[in-house]
Amino acid sequence: MQDWILKPQLKTVAGVADIDSLGGYEKQYVVEPDTTKLVSYGLSYSDIAKALQAANLAVGANYIQRSGEAYLVHADARIHSMDEIGRAVMQRATAFP
């Protein structure tokens, strides 16, 4: 709605150079590990948190200017499905003496 309805209307307002549309509803996933299996694999909750954090990246880049307009470039490698959560790579924390 922002890109197809609001943005074209707002760009007609005198003095408005451009409209950057970001955001929306935030989708959330809840991970509830089986503690018994976690212990049997020698993993901790911290290991899960690190794996999910590494698999869930969103990096801002820059913008491209064309015909007097700026286009935002954004690299989005965030998790978008439960299958992607399942493919997160788990590593055991290494204990140092």
N, C-alpha and C positions, 0 to 999 in steps of 0.2 A: 504494500500500500504506500509506503514511504517513497519508494523509487518511481512508481507509476502514477500516483495521484498527487501527493503532497509536493514532491520536488518540482514538477513542472509548474504547478500553481505558484509556489514560492519564488521561483526564478523570474516570474513576471513582475515582482515587486521592485519598484525603483530603488536603486542602491544596493540590491542584493547581487553579489558577484557569483556565488555558488552555494550549493547545499550539500553537505556531507552527511549521508544517512548511515548511521551505525546503530547497532543494538537490536533489541527485540526481546522476546521471551527467552529466558534462560532455561535450557534443558538440563536436567540433573540426573545422574545415575548414582545409585547407592550400591556399594560393594560390601557384601556380608560374607566374609570367608568362613569356611568350616575350620574351626580352631584345631580340631584333632588332625585333619589332613595337613594343616599348616605346620604343626609341630612335627608330624611324620616326615615332611620334606625338609625340615630344618630351616623354615622360613619364619619371619616375624611380620607383624603389622607394618613396621617401618619398611621392610622389603617390598611389601605390596604398595605402600604409599610412594616409594621411590620409582617403582616400575610404572605406576599410573601417571606420575608426574612426567617421567621421561617420554611416555607415549602420548602425551597431551600437550602439544605445543601450539602457540599462536604467536607469530612474530610479525610486528609491524615493519614495513619496508620503507617505501617512499611514495612519491607521486609522479605522474607523467603529465606534462602539460601539452595539450593539443587544441588548436583553434580557440585559444583563450580560456579553456576550461582545464581544471586539474582533476585527474583521475587517480584515486587512491589505489595503491598496490599493497596487498596484504597476503602474507603466506599463512594459510590456516591448515595445520596438521592436527587439529584437536580431535578427540574421540567423538564420533558421531553415532555409534551403535554399540550394542552389547557384544557383537562379534569382535569389534576392535578392542574392547576391554579384554576379551578372552585371548587375544593375540599379543597382549603386552608381555614383554620379556621379563621374567623374574630371575633375580640373582640373589644368592645367599650373601648376607653380610659376612665379610671375612674378619675373623677375630685376630687381633694382633697381640702377641705376648707383652 
